[in-house]
Amino acid sequence: MFGLGDEASDEVWPEGSELASVDYAALILWYFYEVILRHDDDGIMSRGPVVEPYHYVTFLEALG
């Protein structure tokens, strides 16, 4: 699952811009019907330790 890139914003990718991994974003849309854009929150793919249900999409895909 390494190499997906972060959901957090930075100096190149501002908050609200698309994720670096379009494949990861597409999996979230496929499994959760949710569009994920760059954001700064306490999620593990952003700036914190919280694992959200949609963070498991890569495992769902690998097991499917």
C-alpha positions, 0 to 999 in steps of 0.5 A: 500500500506504499506509494499512494501519496498523502491526502494532506495538502502541501505547497504544490497540492492545495487543499481541495485538489485531486489526490496524487494517486488517481487509482486510489481515488477511483477505488474510494469512489468505486467502493464508497461512492465518495470523492476524496480530494486533498484535505487536512484532518486527523486521518492517517493519510493526512495529518493524524492517526485515525484510520477511516473505513475508506482507507481499507479500499486497497485491501478490499481490492487486493482480496477481491 
